[in-house]
Amino acid sequence: MNGMESILRSVIWRFLRWLPSFILRRIFSSKWLEKNIYIDIRPRHSSVELYLSNNPIVRVYLEVRNNTHFNIEIDRLIAKFIYGIEMATLNHFKRERLKPGEERSIYITGNIDYNQYKSLPFQHEHNSSNVKLEILTECNSRLHNFRIEKTLEGIKPEIVNEYLLKAAKD
């Protein structure tokens, strides 16, 4: 966005800000709010780590940005980590309040259960290109409560102690 567009948006927003909520709800739909909340892993394609040990886990770093004109509260964030098959469910139940334009890093982890851990060597060998994160986020604002559902693909997870894949295979 260039400087003129930024100034124009600022002036228009100052004019619209005083409008009552019921009018703003018509102008800014829940779909508009949903489209203007950015969620992605940071940095792209990495920041997903698999730790193989006695208690294998998945660790994900997310970047969340509020590109709306309103304060937004992320009530909960649930993610399913798919590595060929569903490997883990990751939860973030801490409420995160974001002001307009604010960006926040959210760190989430999830346990890999025994059956998924045992299938990991096969998935790593045959399905390593089928890695994605399915995200469900519940959000609140003064205008709407809304839900964001998205799938992040093109993930290249780092297997921190990859030598343990062989042990999982046995």
N, C-alpha and C positions, 0 to 999 in steps of 0.2 A: 504494500500500500504506500502510495507516495504522500508527501506532506499535505497537499491540498485535500486529498480524500480524508486524511486523518483529522484535519481541522473541520471539514464539513461534517464528519461523523460526530465530532465533539460538540459542535454547535447544535446539531439536530438532537443529540442525546440530551443536552441541557434543556431544550424545549420540551422533550417528551418525558423527562424525569418526573415532573410535577403531576402528570396524569394519574388518575386513580388506578388501582390494581386491576379492576374489572375491564378497563379499556386496554391496559397494557397486555392483559391475557389474550385479547383478540389480535393484537399486533405481533406479540412474541409467543408463538405456540410452543407446546412441549416438544414438538419435532424440531423447531428452530433451536431451542435450548440444547436438545440432544446432539444436534449436528455441530454445535459450537463448544462442546467439551471435547478436548483432544486427549486421547489416551493411547499411549504406545510404550513399548519397551524402550529403555534408554541405555546405551545407544542402540540404534536399530540393528537388527540381525544378531546381536549378542546380548549380554546381560541376562541370560538365562543359564543358570549353573545347576548341574546335577552333582550331588555329593553322594558317592557310594561308600557306605560303611555299614556298621551294625544297624544304624537307623538312617537309611537312605532318604534324602530330601531333594526337593526342587526349590531353588531360590530365584526369584524374578524381581528385577528393578523396573518399576513403571514410572513414566512421566505423565502427569495429569496437568492440563492447562485449562483455565476457565476463560474462554474467548467471548463470554457474554457480557452484558452490561449490569448483571445482577450478582449478588452474593449467592453462591451455590454451596450446598452441603452434601458431601458424599456420605451417605448413610452406611452403605456396605458395598464391598467389592468382592465378588467371587469369581475365580478363574479356574478353568479346567485345562490342565497341561496335557496335550496330546503328543505322544511320540510313537507314531504308528497306531497305538491304542491309547486309551485314557490312562495316564500314568499317575496323576495326582490331582487333588482338588486343593486350591489355595484360597484362603479366606483373609479378608481384612475387615474387621468389624469396628475399628476406631473411626469415629466421625471426623471427617476432614472438611473444614470450612475454607472455601476459596473465595477471595474477593475478585472482582472483575480484573482480568488480565494476569491474575496470579498463577504461578506454576509451582507444582510440588512434586517431589519424588516420593514414591510409595514403595516400600520393600515388603514383599509377601513370600511366604514359604509354605510348603505342603509336604507331607510325608508320602513316600512311595511305599505301598504295602508289599508284602512278600511275593504275591503272585506277579505283580507288575515288575518287581525287581528281578524275578527269575526270567521274565520275558524280555528284559532290556537288552541282553546281547543279541537276540534274534532281531529285535526292532532296530537296534543300532546298525546291524549288518544289512538288513533288507528294506527298512522303512525310514532311514535317517532323513530323507527328503520330505517326509510327511510329519512335520513338526509344526504345531500351532498352539495358540492360546485362545481359548474361548472365554470372553469376559462378559460378565453381567454386573452392572453397577446400578444401584438404586440411589437417586439424587432428589434433593428437595431445594426449592427456592420459594420466594414470596409469591411467585406467580403459579407455579405448577410443581407437582411431584412427578418425576419422570424416571424412566429406565433407559439405560444405554446397553445395548447388546452388540458386540462386535467380535470378529475373529481376526487375530493377528497372525499372519502367516510369514513364511520366509525366515523363520527363526533357526539359528545355528547354535544350539546349546553347547556349552563347554562342559565336558565330563571331567571334573576336577581330578579324580583318581581313577582314570580310565583302566589302569591295570587290573582293577577289581572286576571288570566286565568278565574276564575269563573265569574268575572265582564264582561269579553269579551263574555262569553257564553250566558249571559242574554240579 
